[in-house]
């Protein structure tokens, strides 16, 4: 985090996420209504210290939603479904969402007969997936064979629905909290199936998210093109409490820069088609006034219209420009009659006559 | 890229330099990575495949290895713990391969007692090192008032010509230190080569990564392992 001192000597930070400020506002500004159901969305900058020499910037954008005032699996599933739909709408073709549970992991940690400092160290090590240090610590803390196996098994509890059954067999006898957490994951999975999204979903009980406020269902989305998740979120029922109100909540954030990078990677491998909303108008110099008028008309019909600014360009150069900008239609304005224009479709290479004149 | 249509199980990033040959030997011995034909002496390829074309290998500078793994162009890699500590990349450490075992130490030309006393009195020290981040963390932990001078190699030279009071550097046998009149004041941490992966390969290629860890672990745990150490 980026920390500063304000003139009163208090520590202030640049927000590392939007969830915490939203929780604070919900808990302190909504008054009596704070217990109602609330939905928030945002698209904003956040600031995090990232390692040098990576593509990631320390200031980046997140788009996200928060669903406050309700604690059930339908709400958990809805937030995940919105995230999936958002990624689809953004044009992403291949991605996965891993679903796990923070309370599942917490319940396993709670059961370990270790002092709090050791647990904290162990938690951090498991989160960083530093297996070399993990083995050393487990020896040092003199943990039982069974506890060691439980922890080492965690990362492998990953796959389709059957993983839940497998885990259920292990934990139903001796850990009720873990067993309940597994039930929750199962229920969310069932809802997401009904949304028709199961092909995007993988169960991963080894997920441990970086923020320690998560308390229930957690998830993260990723693609094969990047070494870290492009979106993530989950349930955080005890965060608002820290600001004075008990409000169960869940949410998701999508990293915009990361999404952009992944999309351009996908586009490199898939040939992208021209945008059929995009027009470029080329005109004879004395017809410029009519060209302006036509551009305005097309824009009102919800198109994106460019005028050729480099009027000395040959037709060939104009076509090349259009292709570079993924513009599909080229209108060549060589006559003052708006009903006698030719529209060149750069996708099909067809020229057709179009009428943009006033209707009688 | 021309072999992209072939089924590549994983891309493995190998560090060039002094550990390269022992790593190749380790991979060959494991049998998991198929038949590897690569002769360090004559080969100049930076990308090559096993004979079955099921694994792709890329050769990186040792310090760049975690970068290739972190951003996902390689699924697994092999990096020294010194590089991992210094650059703090977001990678998972899967296995201690035990290769290239050595230490990062604090060393000085002056007698141990004198340096220790200076450190206790919070006297400002000039420290030359290739590892500014590790050094900074060490100074913070020990309360040493240090000015860090970053060098790119032959750090042992700095205290002899008065550029620095002490150094933080990698030591394996201690021969270089002795020949340059340096004594170890403190051992900061021990170092060896680690098998690493990134967050996403750990998910998407979980089975393959796990298999690789298991086969390599078996060799590393063998009692005669290390006799062929570099």
Boltz contact constraints between the chains, C-beta under 6 A:
constraints:
  - contact:
      token1: [A, 51]
      token2: [B, 88]
      max_distance: 6.0
  - contact:
      token1: [A, 51]
      token2: [B, 89]
      max_distance: 6.0
  - contact:
      token1: [A, 129]
      token2: [B, 92]
      max_distance: 6.0
  - contact:
      token1: [A, 130]
      token2: [B, 93]
      max_distance: 6.0
  - contact:
      token1: [A, 131]
      token2: [B, 94]
      max_distance: 6.0
  - contact:
      token1: [A, 132]
      token2: [B, 93]
      max_distance: 6.0
  - contact:
      token1: [A, 132]
      token2: [B, 96]
      max_distance: 6.0
  - contact:
      token1: [A, 158]
      token2: [B, 206]
      max_distance: 6.0
  - contact:
      token1: [A, 222]
      token2: [B, 200]
      max_distance: 6.0
  - contact:
      token1: [A, 226]
      token2: [B, 72]
      max_distance: 6.0
  - contact:
      token1: [A, 227]
      token2: [B, 70]
      max_distance: 6.0
  - contact:
      token1: [A, 227]
      token2: [B, 71]
      max_distance: 6.0
  - contact:
      token1: [A, 227]
      token2: [B, 72]
      max_distance: 6.0
  - contact:
      token1: [A, 227]
      token2: [B, 198]
      max_distance: 6.0
  - contact:
      token1: [A, 227]
      token2: [B, 200]
      max_distance: 6.0
  - contact:
      token1: [A, 228]
      token2: [B, 199]
      max_distance: 6.0
